[in-house]
Amino acid sequence: MKILHFSELGLPDWRIEKSAITGSKFGHSVYFAGLFSPNYRSDVFKKIFRLNWTWQSKLQLPYYYDLLKKQTKNILDELSPDIIHAHNIFAAKISSEFDYPIVYDGHEYWSAYVKNQREIIPKIDAIATNTNILSFPRNIIRNGFKKILRSRSEYLWMKWERDLVSKYPSITVSNNIANELKKYGKKVVVIPNFPSKEEIIKFPEPFYHQRLSSVYAGIESPSFILPHRNLNGLIDLFNNNDLGYLVMIGIEGKSTNKINFKGYLQRSIMYDEMMNNSIGLIPLKRHWSHIYISPNKAFEYAHSGLFVLATSLFTSIKEHLGNNCIMYEDNAELSNNLNYFKTNLEELYQRRIAIFNYARENLLWENYENKILDIYKVC
């Protein structure tokens, strides 16, 4: 079969690539269509097609959407795929304009995403207005136009998600999202965003650490705090208390004798850095949207031999890790847990070995490949 992986984003995108590798492994020809990625180098896809996605086309605005539709038609006429594996609602929506079998793969739960934006956007607008005070009248007009477009996006994206799930077999990343989507469609399967066996097969078993060291890996906004990615108090917690060492991956900052900011690291280097620590943190302050988020960082921690501590609304972490993690409520409880492990390093070491072995058996992309192949058959 010819399978076209279709996305509004470019490459690399590891979830898309893992899906394509699965298809290729089982004898299918895989292709990609999406944003142009000039620096992408890989032999995963037989051919990569370029599409000029714009924010206007994502809002289905006339001309822009028609132009994207014409580009899509040219690709489909040339390739004539047996299945379109559409990643996210934009690719799935434009694909639905044509008569091809479609699998909808939602990397986000878009209904929750839209609600999140309602909290985030006013903060962005406030920053934009304050930094451009001389053009205040123009900002009023611009912000009014933005509100109209946002209302349109909220309506469209939530409607598209419901319509797509009701019509096409669908993939999502967590059980909580699947339970919501099954209200609209019955053919919904969960494929967690686990690492592949190829990524982790050479990872060494955890070694004993003489001191407590924790790591947080994430990319946070430098200009304002996102409500669902709020790290308030974490830096002060480590700087002002004796809780061991903290490594921050993906975040720029001024290092201290207790905190080391590493900035962006390539995946292989990131794993190497993680292995030098004992605890993997997902310390974002509790937010209603966390029940719909399945952070792949928790599973990367596990494969790196890190015991996981996460705030309690990340229920998908608990579902997958079971006793190989501790869920906590706030920074005070996080502090208590870190103080405990600081004086119980041998117990922590045994927990690290346990989660490492558990991950190698259970937290693998390959364990879910049959679900991808089965949903292709449903098409």
BALOBA-1460 file (C-alpha; in Angstrom, 3 decimals):
// residues 379
<rec num="1" residu="m" x="0.000" y="0.000" z="0.000"/>
<rec num="2" residu="k" x="0.989" y="3.608" z="-0.555"/>
<rec num="3" residu="i" x="0.520" y="5.585" z="2.660"/>
<rec num="4" residu="l" x="0.736" y="9.368" z="2.621"/>
<rec num="5" residu="h" x="1.599" y="10.941" z="5.970"/>
<rec num="6" residu="f" x="0.044" y="14.374" z="5.804"/>
<rec num="7" residu="s" x="0.718" y="17.221" z="8.245"/>
<rec num="8" residu="e" x="0.485" y="20.994" z="8.582"/>
<rec num="9" residu="l" x="3.962" y="20.841" z="10.153"/>
<rec num="10" residu="g" x="7.347" y="20.018" z="8.738"/>
<rec num="11" residu="l" x="9.944" y="17.407" z="9.599"/>
<rec num="12" residu="p" x="11.462" y="16.193" z="11.858"/>
<rec num="13" residu="d" x="8.393" y="15.090" z="13.786"/>
<rec num="14" residu="w" x="9.246" y="11.924" z="15.651"/>
<rec num="15" residu="r" x="5.667" y="10.653" z="16.042"/>
<rec num="16" residu="i" x="5.078" y="10.987" z="12.299"/>
<rec num="17" residu="e" x="8.387" y="9.323" z="11.535"/>
<rec num="18" residu="k" x="7.729" y="6.425" z="13.930"/>
<rec num="19" residu="s" x="4.360" y="5.836" z="12.249"/>
<rec num="20" residu="a" x="6.020" y="5.888" z="8.837"/>
<rec num="21" residu="i" x="8.791" y="3.523" z="9.948"/>
<rec num="22" residu="t" x="6.127" y="1.097" z="11.179"/>
<rec num="23" residu="g" x="4.371" y="1.176" z="7.813"/>
<rec num="24" residu="s" x="7.618" y="0.714" z="5.934"/>
<rec num="25" residu="k" x="8.673" y="-2.152" z="8.203"/>
<rec num="26" residu="f" x="5.552" y="-4.070" z="7.229"/>
<rec num="27" residu="g" x="6.002" y="-3.598" z="3.497"/>
<rec num="28" residu="h" x="4.116" y="-0.368" z="2.776"/>
<rec num="29" residu="s" x="5.486" y="2.557" z="0.764"/>
<rec num="30" residu="v" x="5.441" y="5.728" z="2.860"/>
<rec num="31" residu="y" x="5.365" y="9.349" z="1.711"/>
<rec num="32" residu="f" x="5.102" y="12.713" z="3.418"/>
<rec num="33" residu="a" x="3.351" y="15.977" z="2.562"/>
<rec num="34" residu="g" x="3.741" y="19.061" z="4.726"/>
<rec num="35" residu="l" x="5.744" y="22.213" z="5.294"/>
<rec num="36" residu="f" x="9.088" y="22.411" z="3.558"/>
<rec num="37" residu="s" x="11.922" y="21.404" z="5.894"/>
<rec num="38" residu="p" x="15.200" y="22.360" z="4.165"/>
<rec num="39" residu="n" x="17.462" y="20.845" z="6.831"/>
<rec num="40" residu="y" x="15.647" y="17.517" z="7.136"/>
<rec num="41" residu="r" x="17.733" y="14.527" z="6.101"/>
<rec num="42" residu="s" x="16.294" y="11.026" z="6.316"/>
<rec num="43" residu="d" x="15.556" y="8.013" z="4.161"/>
<rec num="44" residu="v" x="12.283" y="7.225" z="5.972"/>
<rec num="45" residu="f" x="10.038" y="8.496" z="3.156"/>
<rec num="46" residu="k" x="10.144" y="7.512" z="-0.505"/>
<rec num="47" residu="k" x="9.214" y="11.062" z="-1.454"/>
<rec num="48" residu="i" x="8.438" y="14.294" z="0.379"/>
<rec num="49" residu="f" x="5.874" y="16.712" z="-1.041"/>
<rec num="50" residu="r" x="5.852" y="20.385" z="-0.126"/>
<rec num="51" residu="l" x="2.703" y="22.232" z="0.956"/>
<rec num="52" residu="n" x="2.463" y="25.945" z="1.743"/>
<rec num="53" residu="w" x="0.391" y="25.946" z="4.929"/>
<rec num="54" residu="t" x="-0.604" y="29.354" z="6.297"/>
<rec num="55" residu="w" x="-2.590" y="30.422" z="9.345"/>
<rec num="56" residu="q" x="-5.270" y="31.677" z="6.943"/>
<rec num="57" residu="s" x="-5.688" y="28.220" z="5.429"/>
<rec num="58" residu="k" x="-6.024" y="26.734" z="8.925"/>
<rec num="59" residu="l" x="-9.006" y="29.051" z="9.414"/>
<rec num="60" residu="q" x="-10.515" y="27.956" z="6.078"/>
<rec num="61" residu="l" x="-10.435" y="31.516" z="4.755"/>
<rec num="62" residu="p" x="-11.361" y="31.881" z="1.063"/>
<rec num="63" residu="y" x="-8.506" y="31.946" z="-1.433"/>
<rec num="64" residu="y" x="-5.965" y="30.581" z="1.087"/>
<rec num="65" residu="y" x="-7.940" y="27.407" z="1.725"/>
<rec num="66" residu="d" x="-8.710" y="27.051" z="-1.993"/>
<rec num="67" residu="l" x="-5.028" y="27.432" z="-2.797"/>
<rec num="68" residu="l" x="-4.087" y="24.745" z="-0.265"/>
<rec num="69" residu="k" x="-6.828" y="22.499" z="-1.610"/>
<rec num="70" residu="k" x="-5.433" y="22.886" z="-5.129"/>
<rec num="71" residu="q" x="-1.922" y="21.990" z="-3.934"/>
<rec num="72" residu="t" x="-3.303" y="18.968" z="-2.092"/>
<rec num="73" residu="k" x="-5.186" y="17.820" z="-5.179"/>
<rec num="74" residu="n" x="-2.027" y="17.980" z="-7.287"/>
<rec num="75" residu="i" x="-0.184" y="15.781" z="-4.769"/>
<rec num="76" residu="l" x="-3.017" y="13.273" z="-4.510"/>
<rec num="77" residu="d" x="-3.397" y="13.100" z="-8.298"/>
<rec num="78" residu="e" x="0.315" y="12.381" z="-8.651"/>
<rec num="79" residu="l" x="0.595" y="9.840" z="-5.837"/>
<rec num="80" residu="s" x="-2.895" y="8.323" z="-5.671"/>
<rec num="81" residu="p" x="-2.322" y="6.945" z="-2.132"/>
<rec num="82" residu="d" x="-4.211" y="3.973" z="-0.734"/>
<rec num="83" residu="i" x="-4.461" y="5.667" z="2.689"/>
<rec num="84" residu="i" x="-3.930" y="9.191" z="3.967"/>
<rec num="85" residu="h" x="-2.548" y="9.135" z="7.508"/>
<rec num="86" residu="a" x="-3.538" y="12.667" z="8.507"/>
<rec num="87" residu="h" x="-1.689" y="14.106" z="11.486"/>
<rec num="88" residu="n" x="-3.870" y="16.658" z="13.329"/>
<rec num="89" residu="i" x="-7.123" y="18.306" z="12.341"/>
<rec num="90" residu="f" x="-5.823" y="20.619" z="9.613"/>
<rec num="91" residu="a" x="-4.361" y="17.851" z="7.471"/>
<rec num="92" residu="a" x="-7.380" y="15.645" z="8.170"/>
<rec num="93" residu="k" x="-9.853" y="18.395" z="7.255"/>
<rec num="94" residu="i" x="-8.271" y="19.203" z="3.896"/>
<rec num="95" residu="s" x="-7.881" y="15.471" z="3.178"/>
<rec num="96" residu="s" x="-11.596" y="14.968" z="3.817"/>
<rec num="97" residu="e" x="-12.335" y="17.151" z="0.777"/>
<rec num="98" residu="f" x="-11.183" y="14.244" z="-1.408"/>
<rec num="99" residu="d" x="-12.361" y="10.692" z="-1.848"/>
<rec num="100" residu="y" x="-9.555" y="8.768" z="-0.133"/>
<rec num="101" residu="p" x="-9.463" y="6.493" z="2.934"/>
<rec num="102" residu="i" x="-8.260" y="8.515" z="5.924"/>
<rec num="103" residu="v" x="-6.854" y="7.770" z="9.364"/>
<rec num="104" residu="y" x="-7.092" y="10.780" z="11.668"/>
<rec num="105" residu="d" x="-4.126" y="10.941" z="14.080"/>
<rec num="106" residu="g" x="-4.685" y="13.652" z="16.689"/>
<rec num="107" residu="h" x="-1.404" y="14.671" z="18.325"/>
<rec num="108" residu="e" x="-3.466" y="17.142" z="20.388"/>
<rec num="109" residu="y" x="-6.897" y="17.040" z="21.956"/>
<rec num="110" residu="w" x="-8.081" y="20.086" z="20.053"/>
<rec num="111" residu="s" x="-11.139" y="20.824" z="22.168"/>
<rec num="112" residu="a" x="-8.863" y="21.210" z="25.197"/>
<rec num="113" residu="y" x="-6.284" y="23.079" z="23.125"/>
<rec num="114" residu="v" x="-8.866" y="25.706" z="22.161"/>
<rec num="115" residu="k" x="-9.850" y="26.210" z="25.808"/>
<rec num="116" residu="n" x="-6.192" y="26.550" z="26.730"/>
<rec num="117" residu="q" x="-5.790" y="29.287" z="24.141"/>
<rec num="118" residu="r" x="-8.572" y="31.274" z="25.808"/>
<rec num="119" residu="e" x="-6.344" y="31.510" z="28.890"/>
<rec num="120" residu="i" x="-3.099" y="32.173" z="27.013"/>
<rec num="121" residu="i" x="-4.109" y="34.714" z="24.358"/>
<rec num="122" residu="p" x="-5.079" y="37.585" z="26.739"/>
<rec num="123" residu="k" x="-1.579" y="37.360" z="28.246"/>
<rec num="124" residu="i" x="0.001" y="37.605" z="24.778"/>
<rec num="125" residu="d" x="-2.222" y="40.553" z="23.854"/>
<rec num="126" residu="a" x="-1.317" y="42.362" z="27.075"/>
<rec num="127" residu="i" x="2.393" y="41.980" z="26.348"/>
<rec num="128" residu="a" x="1.958" y="43.124" z="22.728"/>
<rec num="129" residu="t" x="-0.018" y="46.204" z="23.786"/>
<rec num="130" residu="n" x="2.377" y="47.218" z="26.549"/>
<rec num="131" residu="t" x="5.412" y="46.950" z="24.279"/>
<rec num="132" residu="n" x="3.811" y="48.998" z="21.496"/>
<rec num="133" residu="i" x="1.967" y="51.676" z="23.396"/>
<rec num="134" residu="l" x="2.404" y="54.376" z="20.709"/>
<rec num="135" residu="s" x="0.226" y="52.424" z="18.281"/>
<rec num="136" residu="f" x="-2.517" y="51.822" z="20.825"/>
<rec num="137" residu="p" x="-5.460" y="52.836" z="18.548"/>
<rec num="138" residu="r" x="-4.172" y="50.506" z="15.856"/>
<rec num="139" residu="n" x="-3.860" y="47.750" z="18.461"/>
<rec num="140" residu="i" x="-7.537" y="48.139" z="19.345"/>
<rec num="141" residu="i" x="-8.512" y="47.532" z="15.713"/>
<rec num="142" residu="r" x="-5.999" y="44.712" z="15.339"/>
<rec num="143" residu="n" x="-7.093" y="43.009" z="18.556"/>
<rec num="144" residu="g" x="-10.731" y="43.275" z="17.542"/>
<rec num="145" residu="f" x="-9.924" y="41.521" z="14.280"/>
<rec num="146" residu="k" x="-7.937" y="38.890" z="16.168"/>
<rec num="147" residu="k" x="-10.903" y="38.179" z="18.439"/>
<rec num="148" residu="i" x="-13.086" y="37.521" z="15.411"/>
<rec num="149" residu="l" x="-10.506" y="35.122" z="13.983"/>
<rec num="150" residu="r" x="-10.092" y="33.385" z="17.330"/>
<rec num="151" residu="s" x="-13.817" y="32.878" z="17.681"/>
<rec num="152" residu="r" x="-13.793" y="31.384" z="14.199"/>
<rec num="153" residu="s" x="-10.894" y="29.074" z="15.052"/>
<rec num="154" residu="e" x="-12.554" y="27.910" z="18.275"/>
<rec num="155" residu="y" x="-15.764" y="27.071" z="16.466"/>
<rec num="156" residu="l" x="-14.109" y="25.431" z="13.457"/>
<rec num="157" residu="w" x="-11.458" y="23.366" z="15.209"/>
<rec num="158" residu="m" x="-13.811" y="21.893" z="17.806"/>
<rec num="159" residu="k" x="-16.376" y="21.130" z="15.095"/>
<rec num="160" residu="w" x="-13.762" y="19.606" z="12.800"/>
<rec num="161" residu="e" x="-12.509" y="17.340" z="15.571"/>
<rec num="162" residu="r" x="-16.009" y="16.015" z="16.282"/>
<rec num="163" residu="d" x="-16.798" y="15.573" z="12.587"/>
<rec num="164" residu="l" x="-13.514" y="13.832" z="11.780"/>
<rec num="165" residu="v" x="-13.764" y="11.396" z="14.674"/>
<rec num="166" residu="s" x="-17.369" y="10.569" z="13.778"/>
<rec num="167" residu="k" x="-16.394" y="9.785" z="10.176"/>
<rec num="168" residu="y" x="-12.888" y="8.285" z="10.222"/>
<rec num="169" residu="p" x="-10.950" y="5.768" z="12.315"/>
<rec num="170" residu="s" x="-8.907" y="7.826" z="14.757"/>
<rec num="171" residu="i" x="-5.724" y="7.625" z="16.828"/>
<rec num="172" residu="t" x="-4.997" y="9.560" z="19.996"/>
<rec num="173" residu="v" x="-2.332" y="9.540" z="22.703"/>
<rec num="174" residu="s" x="-4.165" y="8.842" z="25.985"/>
<rec num="175" residu="n" x="-7.184" y="7.047" z="27.417"/>
<rec num="176" residu="n" x="-8.697" y="10.246" z="28.805"/>
<rec num="177" residu="i" x="-8.730" y="11.823" z="25.346"/>
<rec num="178" residu="a" x="-10.039" y="8.594" z="23.812"/>
<rec num="179" residu="n" x="-12.940" y="8.524" z="26.262"/>
<rec num="180" residu="e" x="-13.930" y="12.034" z="25.176"/>
<rec num="181" residu="l" x="-13.570" y="11.291" z="21.457"/>
<rec num="182" residu="k" x="-15.610" y="8.085" z="21.729"/>
<rec num="183" residu="k" x="-18.634" y="10.261" z="22.426"/>
<rec num="184" residu="y" x="-18.512" y="11.106" z="18.701"/>
<rec num="185" residu="g" x="-16.915" y="8.036" z="17.106"/>
<rec num="186" residu="k" x="-16.439" y="4.381" z="18.009"/>
<rec num="187" residu="k" x="-13.215" y="3.694" z="16.087"/>
<rec num="188" residu="v" x="-10.745" y="5.404" z="18.407"/>
<rec num="189" residu="v" x="-7.483" y="3.733" z="19.442"/>
<rec num="190" residu="v" x="-4.770" y="4.871" z="21.854"/>
<rec num="191" residu="i" x="-1.143" y="4.816" z="20.747"/>
<rec num="192" residu="p" x="1.023" y="6.439" z="23.442"/>
<rec num="193" residu="n" x="4.007" y="8.480" z="22.413"/>
<rec num="194" residu="f" x="6.574" y="5.949" z="23.627"/>
<rec num="195" residu="p" x="10.174" y="5.821" z="22.377"/>
<rec num="196" residu="s" x="11.095" y="3.240" z="19.783"/>
<rec num="197" residu="k" x="13.238" y="0.212" z="20.530"/>
<rec num="198" residu="e" x="15.907" y="1.544" z="18.179"/>
<rec num="199" residu="e" x="16.268" y="4.661" z="20.336"/>
<rec num="200" residu="i" x="16.782" y="2.909" z="23.642"/>
<rec num="201" residu="i" x="18.209" y="-0.537" z="22.899"/>
<rec num="202" residu="k" x="21.812" y="0.503" z="23.678"/>
<rec num="203" residu="f" x="21.020" y="2.405" z="26.866"/>
<rec num="204" residu="p" x="23.100" y="1.069" z="29.774"/>
<rec num="205" residu="e" x="21.495" y="-0.062" z="33.030"/>
<rec num="206" residu="p" x="21.390" y="2.719" z="35.644"/>
<rec num="207" residu="f" x="24.461" y="3.124" z="37.810"/>
<rec num="208" residu="y" x="24.488" y="4.194" z="41.443"/>
<rec num="209" residu="h" x="24.748" y="7.949" z="42.123"/>
<rec num="210" residu="q" x="26.534" y="9.246" z="45.219"/>
<rec num="211" residu="r" x="24.303" y="12.312" z="45.473"/>
<rec num="212" residu="l" x="20.752" y="13.264" z="44.544"/>
<rec num="213" residu="s" x="20.323" y="14.946" z="41.190"/>
<rec num="214" residu="s" x="17.054" y="15.682" z="39.383"/>
<rec num="215" residu="v" x="16.329" y="16.743" z="35.813"/>
<rec num="216" residu="y" x="13.536" y="18.633" z="34.096"/>
<rec num="217" residu="a" x="13.341" y="18.629" z="30.293"/>
<rec num="218" residu="g" x="11.002" y="21.011" z="28.535"/>
<rec num="219" residu="i" x="10.755" y="24.100" z="26.357"/>
<rec num="220" residu="e" x="9.128" y="27.015" z="28.146"/>
<rec num="221" residu="s" x="8.222" y="30.515" z="26.950"/>
<rec num="222" residu="p" x="10.847" y="33.103" z="28.016"/>
<rec num="223" residu="s" x="8.355" y="36.009" z="27.885"/>
<rec num="224" residu="f" x="5.330" y="34.795" z="29.838"/>
<rec num="225" residu="i" x="4.067" y="31.821" z="31.814"/>
<rec num="226" residu="l" x="1.662" y="29.466" z="30.075"/>
<rec num="227" residu="p" x="-1.053" y="28.430" z="32.551"/>
<rec num="228" residu="h" x="-0.599" y="24.727" z="31.763"/>
<rec num="229" residu="r" x="3.220" y="24.927" z="31.814"/>
<rec num="230" residu="n" x="3.735" y="26.842" z="35.036"/>
<rec num="231" residu="l" x="7.055" y="26.184" z="36.783"/>
<rec num="232" residu="n" x="6.635" y="28.965" z="39.350"/>
<rec num="233" residu="g" x="8.633" y="28.296" z="42.496"/>
<rec num="234" residu="l" x="10.733" y="25.419" z="41.149"/>
<rec num="235" residu="i" x="13.959" y="27.390" z="40.762"/>
<rec num="236" residu="d" x="13.611" y="29.008" z="44.194"/>
<rec num="237" residu="l" x="12.742" y="25.640" z="45.717"/>
<rec num="238" residu="f" x="16.132" y="24.231" z="44.708"/>
<rec num="239" residu="n" x="18.172" y="27.399" z="45.232"/>
<rec num="240" residu="n" x="16.787" y="28.003" z="48.733"/>
<rec num="241" residu="n" x="16.823" y="24.425" z="50.029"/>
<rec num="242" residu="d" x="19.157" y="21.466" z="50.182"/>
<rec num="243" residu="l" x="17.301" y="19.210" z="47.729"/>
<rec num="244" residu="g" x="20.196" y="18.052" z="45.625"/>
<rec num="245" residu="y" x="21.155" y="19.249" z="42.171"/>
<rec num="246" residu="l" x="18.761" y="20.251" z="39.349"/>
<rec num="247" residu="v" x="19.491" y="20.082" z="35.619"/>
<rec num="248" residu="m" x="17.223" y="22.049" z="33.265"/>
<rec num="249" residu="i" x="17.247" y="20.751" z="29.672"/>
<rec num="250" residu="g" x="15.731" y="22.853" z="26.899"/>
<rec num="251" residu="i" x="15.703" y="26.030" z="28.991"/>
<rec num="252" residu="e" x="18.180" y="28.894" z="28.943"/>
<rec num="253" residu="g" x="19.161" y="30.546" z="32.223"/>
<rec num="254" residu="k" x="21.964" y="31.514" z="34.553"/>
<rec num="255" residu="s" x="23.354" y="28.446" z="36.304"/>
<rec num="256" residu="t" x="24.038" y="28.379" z="40.041"/>
<rec num="257" residu="n" x="25.845" y="25.932" z="42.318"/>
<rec num="258" residu="k" x="22.526" y="24.052" z="42.600"/>
<rec num="259" residu="i" x="20.966" y="24.432" z="39.130"/>
<rec num="260" residu="n" x="22.521" y="23.861" z="35.713"/>
<rec num="261" residu="f" x="20.693" y="25.231" z="32.655"/>
<rec num="262" residu="k" x="21.620" y="23.167" z="29.593"/>
<rec num="263" residu="g" x="19.482" y="24.798" z="26.909"/>
<rec num="264" residu="y" x="18.463" y="22.858" z="23.808"/>
<rec num="265" residu="l" x="20.086" y="19.437" z="23.329"/>
<rec num="266" residu="q" x="19.780" y="16.986" z="20.454"/>
<rec num="267" residu="r" x="17.892" y="13.835" z="21.396"/>
<rec num="268" residu="s" x="20.919" y="11.560" z="21.722"/>
<rec num="269" residu="i" x="22.765" y="14.110" z="23.868"/>
<rec num="270" residu="m" x="19.609" y="14.715" z="25.885"/>
<rec num="271" residu="y" x="19.398" y="11.024" z="26.803"/>
<rec num="272" residu="d" x="23.067" y="10.991" z="27.820"/>
<rec num="273" residu="e" x="22.483" y="13.983" z="30.072"/>
<rec num="274" residu="m" x="19.384" y="12.434" z="31.647"/>
<rec num="275" residu="m" x="21.250" y="9.285" z="32.601"/>
<rec num="276" residu="n" x="23.559" y="11.308" z="34.835"/>
<rec num="277" residu="n" x="20.614" y="12.041" z="37.144"/>
<rec num="278" residu="s" x="18.391" y="9.967" z="39.405"/>
<rec num="279" residu="i" x="14.958" y="11.631" z="39.278"/>
<rec num="280" residu="g" x="12.964" y="12.930" z="36.315"/>
<rec num="281" residu="l" x="10.592" y="15.769" z="37.168"/>
<rec num="282" residu="i" x="7.347" y="16.888" z="35.570"/>
<rec num="283" residu="p" x="6.796" y="19.705" z="38.083"/>
<rec num="284" residu="l" x="4.222" y="21.834" z="36.243"/>
<rec num="285" residu="k" x="1.659" y="23.314" z="38.592"/>
<rec num="286" residu="r" x="-1.661" y="21.480" z="38.429"/>
<rec num="287" residu="h" x="-3.921" y="22.614" z="35.576"/>
<rec num="288" residu="w" x="-7.244" y="21.198" z="34.392"/>
<rec num="289" residu="s" x="-5.773" y="20.352" z="30.953"/>
<rec num="290" residu="h" x="-3.155" y="17.970" z="32.385"/>
<rec num="291" residu="i" x="-5.647" y="15.099" z="32.475"/>
<rec num="292" residu="y" x="-5.614" y="15.214" z="28.648"/>
<rec num="293" residu="i" x="-1.840" y="15.455" z="28.298"/>
<rec num="294" residu="s" x="0.449" y="12.446" z="28.024"/>
<rec num="295" residu="p" x="3.956" y="13.932" z="28.286"/>
<rec num="296" residu="n" x="6.400" y="11.727" z="26.419"/>
<rec num="297" residu="k" x="9.124" y="13.136" z="28.680"/>
<rec num="298" residu="a" x="7.965" y="10.803" z="31.451"/>
<rec num="299" residu="f" x="8.617" y="7.793" z="29.245"/>
<rec num="300" residu="e" x="11.989" y="9.124" z="28.092"/>
<rec num="301" residu="y" x="12.902" y="9.542" z="31.764"/>
<rec num="302" residu="a" x="11.911" y="5.937" z="32.422"/>
<rec num="303" residu="h" x="14.098" y="4.587" z="29.616"/>
<rec num="304" residu="s" x="16.970" y="6.688" z="30.946"/>
<rec num="305" residu="g" x="16.671" y="5.010" z="34.351"/>
<rec num="306" residu="l" x="15.126" y="7.994" z="36.150"/>
<rec num="307" residu="f" x="12.494" y="7.562" z="38.816"/>
<rec num="308" residu="v" x="9.594" y="9.885" z="37.923"/>
<rec num="309" residu="l" x="7.955" y="12.543" z="40.100"/>
<rec num="310" residu="a" x="5.003" y="14.395" z="38.540"/>
<rec num="311" residu="t" x="2.135" y="16.604" z="39.639"/>
<rec num="312" residu="s" x="-1.005" y="14.628" z="40.235"/>
<rec num="313" residu="l" x="-3.287" y="15.584" z="37.326"/>
<rec num="314" residu="f" x="-1.009" y="13.858" z="34.805"/>
<rec num="315" residu="t" x="-3.081" y="10.720" z="35.195"/>
<rec num="316" residu="s" x="-1.766" y="9.121" z="31.996"/>
<rec num="317" residu="i" x="1.698" y="8.955" z="33.590"/>
<rec num="318" residu="k" x="0.309" y="7.002" z="36.532"/>
<rec num="319" residu="e" x="-1.631" y="4.701" z="34.192"/>
<rec num="320" residu="h" x="1.505" y="3.765" z="32.274"/>
<rec num="321" residu="l" x="4.106" y="3.788" z="35.055"/>
<rec num="322" residu="g" x="2.094" y="2.435" z="37.988"/>
<rec num="323" residu="n" x="4.327" y="2.169" z="41.072"/>
<rec num="324" residu="n" x="7.333" y="3.392" z="39.104"/>
<rec num="325" residu="c" x="6.396" y="6.994" z="39.788"/>
<rec num="326" residu="i" x="5.150" y="9.250" z="42.565"/>
<rec num="327" residu="m" x="2.399" y="11.790" z="41.962"/>
<rec num="328" residu="y" x="2.369" y="14.843" z="44.212"/>
<rec num="329" residu="e" x="0.191" y="17.925" z="44.726"/>
<rec num="330" residu="d" x="2.482" y="20.929" z="45.121"/>
<rec num="331" residu="n" x="6.070" y="22.115" z="45.677"/>
<rec num="332" residu="a" x="5.858" y="21.431" z="49.402"/>
<rec num="333" residu="e" x="5.108" y="17.766" z="48.725"/>
<rec num="334" residu="l" x="7.801" y="17.677" z="46.030"/>
<rec num="335" residu="s" x="10.262" y="18.978" z="48.617"/>
<rec num="336" residu="n" x="9.271" y="16.207" z="51.053"/>
<rec num="337" residu="n" x="9.830" y="13.535" z="48.403"/>
<rec num="338" residu="l" x="13.223" y="14.905" z="47.423"/>
<rec num="339" residu="n" x="14.313" y="15.136" z="51.056"/>
<rec num="340" residu="y" x="13.332" y="11.499" z="51.535"/>
<rec num="341" residu="f" x="15.296" y="10.247" z="48.528"/>
<rec num="342" residu="k" x="18.296" y="12.402" z="49.426"/>
<rec num="343" residu="t" x="18.838" y="10.177" z="52.466"/>
<rec num="344" residu="n" x="17.654" y="6.942" z="50.801"/>
<rec num="345" residu="l" x="19.852" y="6.749" z="47.727"/>
<rec num="346" residu="e" x="20.005" y="2.946" z="47.753"/>
<rec num="347" residu="e" x="16.212" y="2.676" z="47.637"/>
<rec num="348" residu="l" x="16.158" y="5.254" z="44.857"/>
<rec num="349" residu="y" x="18.744" y="3.234" z="42.944"/>
<rec num="350" residu="q" x="16.574" y="0.105" z="43.168"/>
<rec num="351" residu="r" x="13.563" y="2.096" z="41.958"/>
<rec num="352" residu="r" x="15.622" y="3.346" z="39.013"/>
<rec num="353" residu="i" x="16.587" y="-0.189" z="38.027"/>
<rec num="354" residu="a" x="12.946" y="-1.237" z="38.306"/>
<rec num="355" residu="i" x="11.613" y="1.557" z="36.082"/>
<rec num="356" residu="f" x="14.396" y="0.995" z="33.558"/>
<rec num="357" residu="n" x="13.532" y="-2.701" z="33.194"/>
<rec num="358" residu="y" x="9.805" y="-1.962" z="33.194"/>
<rec num="359" residu="a" x="10.218" y="0.596" z="30.399"/>
<rec num="360" residu="r" x="12.174" y="-1.818" z="28.194"/>
<rec num="361" residu="e" x="9.286" y="-4.285" z="28.365"/>
<rec num="362" residu="n" x="6.241" y="-2.029" z="28.388"/>
<rec num="363" residu="l" x="6.941" y="1.521" z="27.207"/>
<rec num="364" residu="l" x="7.861" y="0.827" z="23.585"/>
<rec num="365" residu="w" x="6.337" y="2.114" z="20.359"/>
<rec num="366" residu="e" x="6.691" y="-1.368" z="18.868"/>
<rec num="367" residu="n" x="4.164" y="-2.743" z="21.383"/>
<rec num="368" residu="y" x="1.496" y="-0.685" z="19.607"/>
<rec num="369" residu="e" x="2.439" y="-1.200" z="15.965"/>
<rec num="370" residu="n" x="-0.325" y="-3.755" z="15.440"/>
<rec num="371" residu="k" x="-2.862" y="-1.086" z="16.358"/>
<rec num="372" residu="i" x="-1.618" y="1.067" z="13.490"/>
<rec num="373" residu="l" x="-1.799" y="-1.831" z="11.050"/>
<rec num="374" residu="d" x="-5.280" y="-2.775" z="12.310"/>
<rec num="375" residu="i" x="-6.628" y="0.736" z="11.895"/>
<rec num="376" residu="y" x="-5.292" y="0.828" z="8.345"/>
<rec num="377" residu="k" x="-7.390" y="-2.279" z="7.672"/>
<rec num="378" residu="v" x="-10.485" y="-0.553" z="9.038"/>
<rec num="379" residu="c" x="-10.094" y="2.124" z="6.354"/>
